[in-house]
């Protein structure tokens, strides 16, 4: 903390002291682990640490912590819950051992680290499951809409086919009616045989015959009158 007569630059020294103290305390809360790695893995660790200006131990610690969460998340939910409980219990035990080795009365370690991670994973899985169910519901709804559209299209096609068939049938009937009408309009050829005369026509013919006979008799009488009388 900056004192009343302390400059901003001088306050940096207090900051560095505090950081050093925190670092030493953090080191005391961590346990050493001996790991044998393949040359290829160790070479990549060295290159990444060099690229980001980190020491190798710090990089390995971060990679190990992240990898453990990934492995833990891959396990089944029921087994994961039991494992988180046992890991948190073991964390408290290791904390007491580290405190005794470093002469610390009480070591502040996370009490429910893995249990909290398990809850977060479970929450994320439920959210993902809900999203998948919603997406599946949308897919099913889309399938139903497509099916309805296909049925509607099939009904329209059947209606069009039925309409076309009815129009074709109507056209055939109309053509047959026109053909029959043309046949009926052809002039009827009368038989050459004379039709039987009606009583009226017979009477008329008789009168004409009588008139013709009277005319002939009149002509004959006229001819006889014009001849000279016989001397005998």
VEXVOKE-835313 format. One record per residue: x, y, z of N, C-alpha, C in turn; chain; residue number from 0; residue in one letter. Coordinates in pm, 1 decimal. Example, Ala and Ser with C-alpha at 12.3 -4.5 7.8 and 13.67 -1.06 7.14 Angstrom:
2
1319.0,-569.0,780.0,1230.0,-450.0,780.0,1320.0,-330.0,780.0,A,0,a
1285.0,-225.0,708.0,1367.0,-106.0,714.0,1290.0,3.0,787.0,A,1,s
This chain:
232
84.3,-119.7,0.0,0.0,0.0,0.0,87.6,124.3,0.0,A,0,x
46.9,221.6,-75.8,125.6,344.3,-88.4,110.5,430.3,35.3,A,1,x
226.3,468.1,93.4,226.6,553.6,211.4,209.6,699.2,174.0,A,2,x
192.5,787.2,275.3,169.8,929.3,247.4,289.9,996.5,183.5,A,3,x
412.3,952.5,216.6,532.9,1013.8,161.0,599.8,921.6,59.3,A,4,x
523.7,831.3,1.3,579.7,732.1,-90.4,537.2,766.1,-232.8,A,5,x
636.3,763.7,-323.4,607.0,793.1,-463.9,548.0,670.0,-531.2,A,6,x
496.6,691.5,-651.2,437.7,581.6,-728.2,543.2,477.5,-763.6,A,7,x
663.2,523.4,-791.2,769.6,429.1,-825.5,808.6,346.1,-704.3,A,8,x
817.3,410.6,-590.3,853.2,336.5,-469.0,746.0,234.9,-429.1,A,9,x
619.0,261.4,-464.5,511.3,168.1,-430.8,522.8,38.5,-510.0,A,10,x
596.8,44.0,-618.7,617.0,-78.3,-696.5,693.5,-182.8,-616.1,A,11,x
784.1,-137.6,-529.2,861.7,-231.6,-447.7,768.9,-309.8,-355.7,A,12,x
673.4,-241.9,-296.6,576.2,-312.1,-212.4,496.2,-413.4,-293.8,A,13,x
464.1,-376.6,-417.0,390.5,-467.0,-505.2,471.9,-592.1,-536.5,A,14,x
599.8,-570.2,-561.9,686.7,-684.6,-593.3,702.0,-776.4,-472.0,A,15,x
712.5,-716.2,-351.1,721.0,-797.5,-229.7,594.9,-884.8,-211.4,A,16,x
481.7,-823.4,-238.9,356.0,-896.7,-223.1,346.3,-1009.1,-325.7,A,17,x
386.5,-982.4,-447.7,383.1,-1085.4,-550.7,476.3,-1200.6,-515.9,A,18,x
593.1,-1167.2,-462.6,688.3,-1271.5,-423.2,631.6,-1357.3,-310.1,A,19,x
568.2,-1292.9,-215.8,508.0,-1366.4,-104.5,394.9,-1458.6,-153.3,A,20,x
312.5,-1407.3,-243.4,203.2,-1487.9,-297.7,257.2,-1605.7,-378.1,A,21,x
364.4,-1580.6,-449.9,423.5,-1687.9,-530.3,480.0,-1798.0,-441.3,A,22,x
547.6,-1758.7,-335.8,603.2,-1859.0,-244.2,492.4,-1938.4,-175.3,A,23,x
384.8,-1869.1,-139.0,273.7,-1938.1,-75.4,206.0,-2033.7,-173.4,A,24,x
196.7,-1991.3,-295.9,135.3,-2076.8,-397.3,219.4,-2199.9,-422.7,A,25,x
351.0,-2179.9,-424.1,439.5,-2294.1,-443.6,425.4,-2394.8,-329.9,A,26,x
402.1,-2342.8,-209.2,385.7,-2431.9,-95.1,254.9,-2509.9,-100.2,A,27,x
155.4,-2455.0,-173.6,27.3,-2524.7,-184.3,25.5,-2624.8,-298.3,A,28,x
133.0,-2632.9,-371.9,139.3,-2724.6,-484.6,232.0,-2840.9,-451.9,A,29,x
198.9,-2954.3,-509.6,278.7,-3074.5,-487.4,360.9,-3104.4,-611.1,A,30,x
476.7,-3160.5,-589.6,563.4,-3198.4,-700.5,518.0,-3332.4,-757.9,A,31,x
532.5,-3343.4,-888.4,499.1,-3467.6,-956.3,607.1,-3494.7,-1059.7,A,32,x
654.0,-3614.9,-1061.9,757.7,-3652.9,-1156.3,692.8,-3720.8,-1275.5,A,33,x
716.1,-3664.6,-1390.4,655.6,-3717.4,-1512.8,765.3,-3744.5,-1614.2,A,34,x
760.1,-3861.5,-1672.2,849.7,-3895.9,-1781.0,774.0,-3879.6,-1912.5,A,35,x
826.7,-3799.7,-2000.5,758.5,-3769.2,-2126.0,843.0,-3814.0,-2244.2,A,36,x
776.4,-3836.6,-2354.8,843.5,-3870.4,-2479.5,921.1,-3748.8,-2531.4,A,37,x
1034.6,-3771.5,-2599.3,1112.4,-3658.3,-2651.1,1030.1,-3566.7,-2741.1,A,38,x
939.3,-3625.7,-2821.8,857.3,-3542.0,-2911.2,765.8,-3449.3,-2831.5,A,39,x
703.6,-3503.2,-2724.4,615.4,-3420.0,-2641.3,694.6,-3314.1,-2566.5,A,40,x
810.2,-3353.4,-2512.6,893.1,-3259.2,-2438.8,944.5,-3147.8,-2529.2,A,41,x
977.1,-3182.8,-2653.3,1025.7,-3081.8,-2748.3,916.9,-2978.5,-2778.0,A,42,x
791.7,-3025.3,-2795.3,683.6,-2930.6,-2821.8,656.1,-2843.1,-2700.5,A,43,x
663.5,-2901.2,-2580.9,646.9,-2821.7,-2458.3,752.3,-2712.4,-2451.2,A,44,x
876.1,-2747.6,-2483.3,984.2,-2649.2,-2481.2,958.9,-2536.4,-2580.6,A,45,x
912.2,-2571.1,-2702.2,890.2,-2470.8,-2806.5,774.1,-2376.9,-2769.8,A,46,x
666.2,-2433.1,-2716.5,552.4,-2348.5,-2678.6,590.2,-2258.4,-2561.2,A,47,x
661.6,-2313.5,-2463.2,705.2,-2233.1,-2347.7,797.4,-2120.2,-2392.5,A,48,x
884.7,-2149.8,-2486.5,976.6,-2046.9,-2536.4,901.6,-1940.5,-2615.0,A,49,x
802.7,-1981.9,-2694.1,728.2,-1887.7,-2776.9,652.1,-1786.3,-2690.9,A,50,x
591.6,-1829.3,-2580.8,512.3,-1741.7,-2496.7,586.1,-1699.3,-2370.2,A,51,x
715.5,-1725.0,-2367.3,802.0,-1681.0,-2256.7,750.0,-1730.3,-2121.6,A,52,x
724.8,-1860.1,-2115.6,680.6,-1925.5,-1992.2,781.8,-2034.6,-1957.3,A,53,x
792.3,-2062.8,-1828.1,878.6,-2174.4,-1793.8,803.4,-2304.9,-1818.9,A,54,x
879.7,-2408.7,-1834.2,822.7,-2537.0,-1873.7,726.7,-2592.7,-1768.7,A,55,x
758.6,-2577.9,-1641.5,673.1,-2629.7,-1535.5,535.8,-2561.6,-1534.9,A,56,x
535.1,-2431.6,-1558.7,408.6,-2357.7,-1560.3,320.3,-2403.4,-1676.5,A,57,x
382.1,-2422.4,-1793.9,306.8,-2468.2,-1910.5,249.8,-2608.7,-1888.2,A,58,x
330.8,-2696.9,-1833.9,284.6,-2833.9,-1809.0,168.5,-2833.4,-1709.7,A,59,x
175.5,-2748.2,-1607.6,68.7,-2739.9,-1508.8,-61.8,-2695.0,-1573.3,A,60,x
-53.2,-2594.0,-1661.0,-175.1,-2545.8,-1727.0,-233.4,-2651.6,-1821.0,A,61,x
-146.6,-2719.7,-1895.3,-193.1,-2823.8,-1989.2,-256.8,-2939.0,-1913.2,A,62,x
-195.2,-2978.6,-1802.4,-248.0,-3088.9,-1723.2,-384.7,-3053.0,-1664.4,A,63,x
-399.5,-2931.8,-1615.4,-525.8,-2888.7,-1557.1,-638.1,-2888.1,-1660.3,A,64,x
-608.3,-2837.7,-1780.4,-708.9,-2832.9,-1886.7,-744.1,-2973.2,-1936.2,A,65,x
-641.8,-3058.1,-1948.6,-665.9,-3194.4,-1996.9,-750.7,-3273.8,-1898.7,A,66,x
-729.9,-3252.7,-1769.9,-807.8,-3325.1,-1669.1,-956.1,-3288.0,-1675.8,A,67,x
-984.2,-3161.3,-1700.5,-1124.4,-3118.8,-1713.7,-1187.9,-3185.4,-1835.0,A,68,x
-1114.4,-3194.2,-1945.4,-1166.9,-3258.5,-2066.3,-1193.8,-3407.5,-2041.2,A,69,x
-1100.7,-3473.4,-1973.1,-1120.8,-3615.4,-1942.6,-1239.3,-3634.7,-1848.9,A,70,x
-1249.6,-3547.1,-1750.6,-1358.2,-3555.5,-1653.5,-1493.8,-3533.2,-1721.2,A,71,x
-1499.8,-3441.4,-1815.5,-1625.7,-3411.0,-1885.1,-1670.2,-3525.2,-1974.1,A,72,x
-1575.7,-3607.9,-2017.3,-1608.2,-3717.9,-2107.9,-1672.8,-3835.2,-2035.1,A,73,x
-1660.9,-3842.5,-1906.6,-1713.6,-3954.2,-1830.3,-1865.1,-3942.5,-1815.9,A,74,x
-1929.6,-4054.8,-1780.8,-2073.5,-4056.1,-1762.4,-2114.0,-3971.2,-1642.3,A,75,x
-2235.8,-3915.2,-1648.7,-2279.8,-3820.3,-1546.2,-2283.0,-3882.9,-1407.0,A,76,x
-2337.6,-4004.7,-1396.4,-2345.1,-4069.1,-1265.3,-2209.0,-4098.0,-1206.5,A,77,x
-2120.1,-4150.8,-1286.7,-1984.4,-4179.5,-1239.4,-1906.1,-4051.9,-1213.6,A,78,x
-1933.8,-3952.5,-1291.3,-1864.4,-3824.5,-1276.4,-1895.3,-3760.6,-1141.2,A,79,x
-2019.7,-3770.3,-1097.5,-2058.4,-3711.3,-968.4,-1984.7,-3779.2,-852.9,A,80,x
-1976.4,-3911.5,-856.1,-1905.3,-3983.9,-750.2,-1756.1,-3952.2,-753.9,A,81,x
-1702.5,-3943.8,-872.4,-1559.9,-3914.3,-886.5,-1528.0,-3774.3,-835.3,A,82,x
-1615.9,-3677.8,-862.9,-1594.6,-3540.8,-814.5,-1595.2,-3537.2,-661.9,A,83,x
-1685.9,-3611.0,-600.2,-1691.3,-3615.6,-454.0,-1561.8,-3672.1,-395.1,A,84,x
-1512.6,-3782.8,-452.4,-1389.7,-3843.9,-403.0,-1269.1,-3753.6,-428.1,A,85,x
-1267.4,-3684.6,-543.2,-1154.6,-3596.0,-574.2,-1148.6,-3477.6,-478.5,A,86,x
-1263.5,-3421.5,-444.8,-1265.5,-3309.2,-350.1,-1220.3,-3353.5,-210.8,A,87,x
-1259.2,-3473.1,-171.9,-1214.5,-3525.5,-42.3,-1063.4,-3546.1,-42.3,A,88,x
-1013.0,-3597.5,-152.7,-868.9,-3618.2,-162.9,-794.5,-3485.9,-169.0,A,89,x
-857.0,-3384.1,-225.0,-795.9,-3250.5,-229.5,-772.4,-3196.7,-88.7,A,90,x
-871.1,-3211.2,-1.8,-857.8,-3165.2,136.4,-747.2,-3242.2,210.3,A,91,x
-738.3,-3371.2,182.6,-635.0,-3452.9,246.4,-496.2,-3411.3,200.6,A,92,x
-481.7,-3390.0,69.7,-352.0,-3345.6,16.5,-316.3,-3207.3,69.6,A,93,x
-415.2,-3122.6,86.5,-389.2,-2989.4,140.9,-333.2,-2996.3,281.8,A,94,x
-386.5,-3083.9,362.8,-335.1,-3098.7,498.8,-192.2,-3151.3,497.4,A,95,x
-164.9,-3246.9,406.9,-29.7,-3302.1,399.4,70.5,-3195.8,354.7,A,96,x
32.8,-3115.9,254.4,122.6,-3010.7,205.9,145.6,-2905.5,314.8,A,97,x
42.2,-2875.2,390.9,57.0,-2776.9,499.1,153.6,-2828.8,604.8,A,98,x
144.8,-2955.3,637.9,235.9,-3012.4,736.8,379.2,-3012.7,686.0,A,99,x
399.3,-3043.6,559.9,534.2,-3047.1,504.5,596.5,-2908.2,500.4,A,100,x
519.4,-2805.5,479.9,571.1,-2668.7,468.8,556.0,-2589.5,597.5,A,101,x
510.0,-2655.2,703.9,499.3,-2586.8,831.7,392.5,-2482.3,835.0,A,102,x
283.5,-2504.9,762.9,172.8,-2409.0,758.2,59.1,-2464.9,842.5,A,103,x
-1.4,-2376.9,923.9,-108.9,-2421.6,1010.4,-233.7,-2461.1,931.1,A,104,x
-269.6,-2377.5,836.3,-390.7,-2403.9,758.0,-364.8,-2366.3,612.7,A,105,x
-400.4,-2455.3,526.6,-380.1,-2432.2,383.2,-516.5,-2412.8,316.9,A,106,x
-530.6,-2300.2,252.6,-657.8,-2268.1,188.0,-662.6,-2335.0,51.1,A,107,x
-739.2,-2440.7,40.9,-756.5,-2512.0,-85.9,-904.7,-2512.6,-121.9,A,108,x
-937.2,-2519.5,-252.3,-1079.1,-2526.8,-292.2,-1145.6,-2649.2,-230.6,A,109,x
-1258.4,-2628.9,-166.8,-1326.0,-2737.8,-97.6,-1414.9,-2820.8,-191.2,A,110,x
-1470.6,-2758.2,-291.9,-1563.9,-2827.9,-383.0,-1529.7,-2797.7,-528.7,A,111,x
-1402.4,-2806.9,-560.2,-1356.0,-2771.9,-694.4,-1421.0,-2860.3,-801.2,A,112,x
-1406.9,-2990.5,-786.0,-1458.1,-3081.2,-888.1,-1610.2,-3092.2,-884.5,A,113,x
-1670.4,-3073.9,-769.6,-1816.1,-3073.9,-761.1,-1875.4,-2956.0,-838.1,A,114,x
-1811.3,-2839.9,-827.2,-1858.4,-2723.4,-901.9,-1841.3,-2742.8,-1052.1,A,115,x
-1728.8,-2802.0,-1090.7,-1707.4,-2830.0,-1233.3,-1813.0,-2927.5,-1284.3,A,116,x
-1844.7,-3029.2,-1202.2,-1945.3,-3127.8,-1242.1,-2082.2,-3061.9,-1260.6,A,117,x
-2117.2,-2967.3,-1173.3,-2243.6,-2895.6,-1186.3,-2246.9,-2812.5,-1314.2,A,118,x
-2134.8,-2747.8,-1346.0,-2128.7,-2668.8,-1468.3,-2142.0,-2756.3,-1592.3,A,119,x
-2076.4,-2871.3,-1588.5,-2086.0,-2963.7,-1701.6,-2228.7,-3016.1,-1717.5,A,120,x
-2292.7,-3049.5,-1604.6,-2429.8,-3099.9,-1609.4,-2524.8,-2993.2,-1664.4,A,121,x
-2505.8,-2869.0,-1622.2,-2588.5,-2759.4,-1670.9,-2570.1,-2740.0,-1821.3,A,122,x
-2444.6,-2747.2,-1866.5,-2416.9,-2731.4,-2008.9,-2476.9,-2846.4,-2089.7,A,123,x
-2471.4,-2967.2,-2034.8,-2527.7,-3083.4,-2105.2,-2679.2,-3073.0,-2116.4,A,124,x
-2745.0,-3028.0,-2009.7,-2890.3,-3011.0,-2014.0,-2929.2,-2904.0,-2116.4,A,125,x
-2852.1,-2796.8,-2119.0,-2880.2,-2691.0,-2215.7,-2863.3,-2742.7,-2357.7,A,126,x
-2756.6,-2819.6,-2380.3,-2733.1,-2875.9,-2512.6,-2844.0,-2973.7,-2550.7,A,127,x
-2886.9,-3054.8,-2454.0,-2994.5,-3150.3,-2480.6,-3124.5,-3077.9,-2516.3,A,128,x
-3153.3,-2969.7,-2444.2,-3273.8,-2891.8,-2472.7,-3267.0,-2831.5,-2612.5,A,129,x
-3150.4,-2779.7,-2648.7,-3135.0,-2722.2,-2782.2,-3150.3,-2828.7,-2889.7,A,130,x
-3096.5,-2947.5,-2863.4,-3110.8,-3056.3,-2959.5,-3256.4,-3099.1,-2973.7,A,131,x
-3329.5,-3103.6,-2861.2,-3470.8,-3139.1,-2866.4,-3549.6,-3034.7,-2944.6,A,132,x
-3518.9,-2907.5,-2920.9,-3586.7,-2802.1,-2995.6,-3554.8,-2811.3,-3144.3,A,133,x
-3428.6,-2838.0,-3174.8,-3390.1,-2851.9,-3314.3,-3458.7,-2972.2,-3378.7,A,134,x
-3468.3,-3082.5,-3302.9,-3535.4,-3200.9,-3354.1,-3684.4,-3173.7,-3375.4,A,135,x
-3743.7,-3096.7,-3283.0,-3885.1,-3060.9,-3299.2,-3905.5,-2975.9,-3424.9,A,136,x
-3812.8,-2884.0,-3450.2,-3822.3,-2802.6,-3571.4,-3806.9,-2887.7,-3696.6,A,137,x
-3717.0,-2986.7,-3689.2,-3697.6,-3076.4,-3803.8,-3824.4,-3157.7,-3830.1,A,138,x
-3885.7,-3211.0,-3721.9,-4008.7,-3287.6,-3736.9,-4121.0,-3200.4,-3793.2,A,139,x
-4128.6,-3076.6,-3744.9,-4230.6,-2985.4,-3795.3,-4207.6,-2955.4,-3942.8,A,140,x
-4081.2,-2937.6,-3979.5,-4049.5,-2912.7,-4120.5,-4085.9,-3033.8,-4205.6,A,141,x
-4059.7,-3154.1,-4153.7,-4095.9,-3275.6,-4227.0,-4247.2,-3284.2,-4246.7,A,142,x
-4323.7,-3250.1,-4141.4,-4468.6,-3252.3,-4152.3,-4518.6,-3151.8,-4256.7,A,143,x
-4458.6,-3032.8,-4256.8,-4497.2,-2932.2,-4355.4,-4466.9,-2979.6,-4497.4,A,144,x
-4350.5,-3041.3,-4513.4,-4313.5,-3093.5,-4645.2,-4410.0,-3202.9,-4687.3,A,145,x
-4447.0,-3290.0,-4592.2,-4541.2,-3398.3,-4621.7,-4677.2,-3341.6,-4661.3,A,146,x
-4723.1,-3239.8,-4588.1,-4849.9,-3176.7,-4621.3,-4844.9,-3111.2,-4759.2,A,147,x
-4733.5,-3046.6,-4789.3,-4718.6,-2983.3,-4920.9,-4718.8,-3088.3,-5030.9,A,148,x
-4653.2,-3202.4,-5005.8,-4652.1,-3309.9,-5105.2,-4792.1,-3365.7,-5126.9,A,149,x
-4868.0,-3383.9,-5015.4,-5004.8,-3432.3,-5028.5,-5091.3,-3332.6,-5104.5,A,150,x
-5076.4,-3204.6,-5072.3,-5152.6,-3101.3,-5142.4,-5117.9,-3098.1,-5290.4,A,151,x
-4989.9,-3113.7,-5320.4,-4946.0,-3115.9,-5459.9,-5002.3,-3237.7,-5532.6,A,152,x
-5006.4,-3352.8,-5461.7,-5061.9,-3474.0,-5521.8,-5210.9,-3457.2,-5548.9,A,153,x
-5283.1,-3394.5,-5453.3,-5426.4,-3371.2,-5474.2,-5450.2,-3276.4,-5591.7,A,154,x
-5369.7,-3173.5,-5601.9,-5383.9,-3082.0,-5715.0,-5357.1,-3153.2,-5847.3,A,155,x
-5255.8,-3239.1,-5846.3,-5221.8,-3311.8,-5967.7,-5334.5,-3405.7,-6007.1,A,156,x
-5393.7,-3475.3,-5907.2,-5505.6,-3563.5,-5936.0,-5625.2,-3484.6,-5988.8,A,157,x
-5650.8,-3368.0,-5929.0,-5761.7,-3284.4,-5975.5,-5738.2,-3237.4,-6118.7,A,158,x
-5614.8,-3200.3,-6150.6,-5582.3,-3156.6,-6286.5,-5599.0,-3271.8,-6385.0,A,159,x
-5553.6,-3391.5,-6344.8,-5568.9,-3507.4,-6432.0,-5716.1,-3539.8,-6454.7,A,160,x
-5796.9,-3533.4,-6344.7,-5939.5,-3560.3,-6358.4,-6005.5,-3455.9,-6447.2,A,161,x
-5965.6,-3328.4,-6431.5,-6021.0,-3222.4,-6515.1,-5983.4,-3241.4,-6661.4,A,162,x
-5858.5,-3281.4,-6685.5,-5813.8,-3306.0,-6822.8,-5889.8,-3422.4,-6884.4,A,163,x
-5910.9,-3528.3,-6804.0,-5984.5,-3644.3,-6854.4,-6129.0,-3607.0,-6886.4,A,164,x
-6192.0,-3527.8,-6799.1,-6329.9,-3484.9,-6824.1,-6338.5,-3396.8,-6947.8,A,165,x
-6240.5,-3306.5,-6966.0,-6239.3,-3220.5,-7084.0,-6222.7,-3303.5,-7211.2,A,166,x
-6135.0,-3403.9,-7204.2,-6114.7,-3491.2,-7320.7,-6241.0,-3569.1,-7352.4,A,167,x
-6308.0,-3619.9,-7249.6,-6432.0,-3693.7,-7270.7,-6540.5,-3604.6,-7329.0,A,168,x
-6550.7,-3480.9,-7278.0,-6647.1,-3385.7,-7330.8,-6618.6,-3352.5,-7476.2,A,169,x
-6489.9,-3341.1,-7508.3,-6452.0,-3311.8,-7646.6,-6490.3,-3426.0,-7739.2,A,170,x
-6471.1,-3549.8,-7691.4,-6509.2,-3666.3,-7772.3,-6659.6,-3668.4,-7795.0,A,171,x
-6738.6,-3643.3,-7689.1,-6884.0,-3641.5,-7701.7,-6928.6,-3531.5,-7797.8,A,172,x
-6867.6,-3414.0,-7787.7,-6902.4,-3303.4,-7877.9,-6872.2,-3340.1,-8021.8,A,173,x
-6759.3,-3405.8,-8046.1,-6721.9,-3447.7,-8181.3,-6820.9,-3549.0,-8235.8,A,174,x
-6865.6,-3642.6,-8148.5,-6963.9,-3741.6,-8192.4,-7096.4,-3674.7,-8224.7,A,175,x
-7139.6,-3575.2,-8144.4,-7264.2,-3504.1,-8171.3,-7256.5,-3428.8,-8302.8,A,176,x
-7141.5,-3364.4,-8330.8,-7125.8,-3292.7,-8457.5,-7129.9,-3387.2,-8576.5,A,177,x
-7067.7,-3504.2,-8559.5,-7069.0,-3603.0,-8668.2,-7210.9,-3650.8,-8696.3,A,178,x
-7288.2,-3678.2,-8590.0,-7426.5,-3722.3,-8605.0,-7511.9,-3613.6,-8667.5,A,179,x
-7486.5,-3487.0,-8631.1,-7561.2,-3376.2,-8688.8,-7532.6,-3361.6,-8836.8,A,180,x
-7406.6,-3381.8,-8876.6,-7370.8,-3375.6,-9019.0,-7439.8,-3486.1,-9097.1,A,181,x
-7450.3,-3603.8,-9037.7,-7518.4,-3715.4,-9105.2,-7665.9,-3685.0,-9125.8,A,182,x
-7730.9,-3621.0,-9028.8,-7873.0,-3589.5,-9039.2,-7899.7,-3479.5,-9140.5,A,183,x
-7803.6,-3393.7,-9170.7,-7823.3,-3283.1,-9264.5,-7808.6,-3323.6,-9410.2,A,184,x
-7771.7,-3449.8,-9445.5,-7757.7,-3496.7,-9584.9,-7897.0,-3511.1,-9647.1,A,185,x
-7929.1,-3456.9,-9771.7,-8064.0,-3466.1,-9833.4,-8105.5,-3610.9,-9851.1,A,186,x
-8231.8,-3637.0,-9822.4,-8286.1,-3773.3,-9832.7,-8327.4,-3799.5,-9977.3,A,187,x
-8275.7,-3901.2,-10036.8,-8306.8,-3937.2,-10174.4,-8437.7,-4015.2,-10177.6,A,188,x
-8537.3,-3956.5,-10248.7,-8666.7,-4022.3,-10255.8,-8660.8,-4143.0,-10348.5,A,189,x
-8744.9,-4237.2,-10319.7,-8753.2,-4356.2,-10405.0,-8810.8,-4318.0,-10540.3,A,190,x
-8766.1,-4386.1,-10643.7,-8814.0,-4358.5,-10780.2,-8955.5,-4409.2,-10801.1,A,191,x
-8995.8,-4499.6,-10716.1,-9131.8,-4552.2,-10730.7,-9231.9,-4444.4,-10693.7,A,192,x
-9340.9,-4428.3,-10770.7,-9440.0,-4323.8,-10741.0,-9508.2,-4351.7,-10609.2,A,193,x
-9531.0,-4243.3,-10539.4,-9599.4,-4253.8,-10412.2,-9747.1,-4278.0,-10437.0,A,194,x
-9808.5,-4343.9,-10345.0,-9952.6,-4370.1,-10358.2,-10028.7,-4239.5,-10349.9,A,195,x
-10125.2,-4220.8,-10446.5,-10199.1,-4096.7,-10453.8,-10305.7,-4092.6,-10346.6,A,196,x
-10328.6,-3976.0,-10296.2,-10431.6,-3953.9,-10196.4,-10564.9,-3935.5,-10266.5,A,197,x
-10677.4,-3945.5,-10198.3,-10809.3,-3924.7,-10261.8,-10821.5,-3789.8,-10327.8,A,198,x
-10760.8,-3684.8,-10266.1,-10771.4,-3552.3,-10325.4,-10699.8,-3547.9,-10458.4,A,199,x
-10577.9,-3611.8,-10462.1,-10504.0,-3609.8,-10588.1,-10573.5,-3693.5,-10694.3,A,200,x
-10638.0,-3803.2,-10650.6,-10710.4,-3885.9,-10747.5,-10826.3,-3807.9,-10808.1,A,201,x
-10901.1,-3732.9,-10725.5,-11013.4,-3654.0,-10777.0,-10964.7,-3547.9,-10872.5,A,202,x
-10853.4,-3486.4,-10838.1,-10798.4,-3383.1,-10925.1,-10756.5,-3440.5,-11057.1,A,203,x
-10695.0,-3559.1,-11053.2,-10653.2,-3624.1,-11178.3,-10775.5,-3660.9,-11263.4,A,204,x
-10885.0,-3705.1,-11198.9,-11007.3,-3742.4,-11272.7,-11066.4,-3621.4,-11341.9,A,205,x
-11068.0,-3509.0,-11268.9,-11121.3,-3386.4,-11328.9,-11037.6,-3343.5,-11447.1,A,206,x
-10903.6,-3358.8,-11430.3,-10816.0,-3320.4,-11541.4,-10838.2,-3410.2,-11662.0,A,207,x
-10862.5,-3535.2,-11635.7,-10885.6,-3630.5,-11746.4,-11015.3,-3597.7,-11817.4,A,208,x
-11121.1,-3569.0,-11739.2,-11249.1,-3534.3,-11799.7,-11239.0,-3406.4,-11882.7,A,209,x
-11165.1,-3309.5,-11827.7,-11149.6,-3184.6,-11901.0,-11075.3,-3207.1,-12030.3,A,210,x
-10974.9,-3290.8,-12023.9,-10897.0,-3319.4,-12145.3,-10982.1,-3390.0,-12248.1,A,211,x
-11069.2,-3484.2,-12196.9,-11157.4,-3555.8,-12291.0,-11258.3,-3462.1,-12354.4,A,212,x
-11313.7,-3371.1,-12275.1,-11411.0,-3275.4,-12327.7,-11345.6,-3186.9,-12429.7,A,213,x
-11219.6,-3148.6,-12402.6,-11147.5,-3062.2,-12497.3,-11125.2,-3135.3,-12628.1,A,214,x
-11094.4,-3264.9,-12616.5,-11072.8,-3344.3,-12739.8,-11202.9,-3355.4,-12818.9,A,215,x
-11315.5,-3380.3,-12748.3,-11445.1,-3391.5,-12816.2,-11481.9,-3260.1,-12883.6,A,216,x
-11452.1,-3149.4,-12815.7,-11482.2,-3020.6,-12873.5,-11402.7,-2996.5,-12999.0,A,217,x
-11274.4,-3038.9,-12994.5,-11189.9,-3022.3,-13112.9,-11241.6,-3108.0,-13226.9,A,218,x
-11288.8,-3231.8,-13191.4,-11340.5,-3319.0,-13296.2,-11467.4,-3261.4,-13356.1,A,219,x
-11556.5,-3205.4,-13272.4,-11680.4,-3145.3,-13324.7,-11648.8,-3028.2,-13416.0,A,220,x
-11547.2,-2950.7,-13373.7,-11509.3,-2838.0,-13455.5,-11456.5,-2881.4,-13588.6,A,221,x
-11385.1,-2992.1,-13586.8,-11328.9,-3043.1,-13712.9,-11439.1,-3094.8,-13802.0,A,222,x
-11536.2,-3158.6,-13743.6,-11646.2,-3211.7,-13824.7,-11726.8,-3096.3,-13885.7,A,223,x
-11742.3,-2989.6,-13816.6,-11818.8,-2874.7,-13869.4,-11747.7,-2810.6,-13983.7,A,224,x
-11620.5,-2815.8,-13984.0,-11544.4,-2750.9,-14093.2,-11544.0,-2833.3,-14218.8,A,225,x
-11575.4,-2961.9,-14212.4,-11576.8,-3046.9,-14333.0,-11704.2,-3012.7,-14418.5,A,226,x
-11697.4,-3023.4,-14555.0,-11817.4,-3000.4,-14638.1,-11916.2,-3113.6,-14617.7,A,227,x
-12040.4,-3078.6,-14628.4,-12144.2,-3178.6,-14607.4,-12145.8,-3276.3,-14720.7,A,228,x
-12172.7,-3392.5,-14693.9,-12170.5,-3499.0,-14796.2,-12295.4,-3481.3,-14883.7,A,229,x
-12272.6,-3502.0,-15007.4,-12379.1,-3490.0,-15103.3,-12478.1,-3599.8,-15086.6,A,230,x
-12434.1,-3698.9,-15019.4,-12526.5,-3811.8,-15001.7,-12600.2,-3795.5,-14872.4,A,231,x
